[in-house]
Amino acid sequence: MRKISSKGGKDGLRPEYDLTKLKGNVRGKYYKQAMAGTNLVLVDPELAKVFPDSASVNQALRILCDAAGKSTQASRRSIKGSTNRKRSAA
């Protein structure tokens, strides 16, 4: 068995590595580019069986958004109408 050396720092780099001498060491240099076209979502295994690819997930989410949008608009109208009725009756 090999003995693990404790010479490295907490980050695991050896002391002879001088990070200040590296060129182009900008933190998050490609962060915006990476996040621009990426939206990673993890799906539970039982749902992965139902939705085998991204197209089926997108289709289901569009249907859900359409249904939620219609029910939200209807509930806003009914609430708005009921408050007007109460005001006119008073």
Steps between C-alpha positions, in 0.01 A plus 500: 500500500616850421512758769304814418722805507380805691742734319226647280270772627131467567427541130731213402752715310868462563683803640718528188200595285487879480154593376594864454728406209220337303366706211129559449395393847168681506239349727177426315644588160257276310217500754257715297564298184445174681178612666356668190400180323475262793212416727563170671215341691524165675195279468417225748552146366128414502427810289787419264311183406196707402699770319774327298633812327505878527232544233242312708590701811468828309164398357364409844623826650342704221166329559532565873584868442202543269266338752641704789476822302134446415403407856693795645330748266157357578552520875616861472185594311271327749673663796492841334132461414404390852665805660316732264168341590565545871586865453189573295276322751635703793 
